[in-house]
Amino acid sequence: MADGPQLPGVAGDVDEDEENRIVLHVDADCFYAACERLRDPDLRGEPVVVGMGYEPGETVGAVATASYEAREFGVESAQAISTALERLPRRADLQDDPELTRAETGHYRPVDMDHYESVAAEVKAILHDCADVVREVSVDEAYLDVTDRTAWEVVDGFARHVKDRVRREVGITVSIGVAPTMSAAKIASDFDKPDGLTVVRPDEVREFLSPLEVDLLYGVGPVTARELRELGLETAGDVAAADPGPLVERFGERGREIYDRARGEDDREVEPRGRPKSFSRESAFGSPVEEPGPKREGIETLAAAVADRARREGAMYRTVGVKAVTPPYDVHTRERSLPGPVDDPDLVSEIALELLTEFDDRRVRKLGVRVSNLEFAATDQASLDGWSAGDRGSSAGADGTDASLASETAADGQTSLEDFS
C-alpha cells in the first residue's frame, strides 16, 4: 500500500488499510418520488407525495417519501397522511375547493414497490459495474468499496462518473459520500442533498465530523442524542474529545462505538449481503428508437456485458431475459429458461436477440438484459454447445414448451437498494 496521511489526533491508531480504503455511499434522492416522475414526466418540478391512506374514506396512512418541493410545505417521511393533506392538499381536489390555488396543492401517489424495484435494479446494475464490492442496504442506498478501482487523487471524477451514469441511464439523481470509512461516507452522502457529492479524504475526517451535531453521527437517534447533550456533548468534536469511560458507563459497548465514530474510526469492511440473485445491464437511448438495427446492437452489447459479469463472478445461469421500456415508461420483460445452468456468452446474446424480435417495430426508450437463477457451485463451466435448438429454451418443466413469458406494464403507484434483482 502507498503511504498516506494519518487522521489528525489519532496517529498510530488507524490501520493503513483502513486509511487507504475508499468507500462510496450512494443514496438516491427522494427515490419513490423520482420513480413516479420517470413514469409521469409532468410531475417534474411539482410537489409529489408517495404514501397511503390519502384517498377519500381512508383514515389511516403515512407518507413514505416526499419530494423536496413537497417538503417546503412541511410534508415529511413517516408523517401522518392527514397532517400531510392539511399542509399540502391534493391537486385532484382542487376543483372541489374554490379557496385553493394550484400552487398550494401537490400530487399524491400510492406506493408501487414493483415499479420502484424495477428502477432500483437499473441503478444496482450500474453500481455493481462500477465497484468490485457492493453492499446493498435498502431499496435506495448502497455502499461501494472502490479501493481497487480508483485513487484518492482522482476519486472526485470517479464518483461523478457514477452519478452521471445513473442520471443518464436511469433518469434519477443520487447523492454520493466518499470517505475512508462506511460511517463517514454515510454522513457525507447526506451533507449536500439533493444531487450532492461530498468527498472526505483520510486527513479530513476529524475536521469534517467535528462541527456536526451529535444526532448526525452514525447510529445516534433522537433519544441517544438527548442523552449525549445531557452529558454536555453537543457536537461530534465534543464526543471525540471526551473521556470514553462515562460514555461506556452510560451506553455500554455502544458508547465506545459512538466515541470511535466521532473520531472517524470505523474498521468495518464493505461486505455484500449474500449471493446476488441475478446480473443485469441496461442502457437508455437518447430518444425513443424504432429501427431494429440500433436496438439489436444495443442488446448484443448488453448481453456481452452481462455474460462477462457472470463469468467474472463465477456464476452460471438458467434464465436469460430482456427488458424493453416503451414510451412513456411502460416496462415489458421477456425471459427464457434453459434445461440446466450454463456459462455461455454466445447463447445469452442469441436468446436475447430472439426475445427482442417482439419489439422490432416498436419505439423503445431503454433496453436491458438479465441472467438469473444463478448457481455458484465450483464446477466446470458449462455451455449448451452442441445441444439441439429445441433443447436450448424451455419452460421450468421438461416438456419442451416455449420459453416462459412475463410482461408488466408500469402502473400508477420511502423509507429505505435491498434487492435490485
Secondary structure, 3 states (H helix, E strand, C coil): CCCCCCCCCCCCCCCHHHHHCCEEEEEECCHHHHHHHHHCHHHCCCCEEEECCCCCCCCCCEEEEECHHHHCCCCCCCCEHHHHHHHCCEHHHHHHCCCCCHHHCEEEEECCHHHHHHHHHHHHHHHHHHCCEEEEEECCEEEEECCCCCCHHHHHHHHHHHHHHHHHHCCCCEEEEEECCHHHHHHHHCCCCCCCEEECCHHHHHHHHCCCEHHHCCCCCHHHHHHHHHCCCCEHHHHHHCCHHHHHHHHCHHHHHHHHHHCCCCCCCCCCCCCCCEEEEEEEEEEEECCHHHHHHHHHHHHHHHHHHHHHCCCEEEEEEEEEEECCCEEEEEEEEEEEEECCHHHHHHHHHHHHHHHCCCCEEEEEEEEEEEECCCCCCCCCCCCCHHHHCECCCCCCCCCCCCCCCCCCCCCCCCCCC
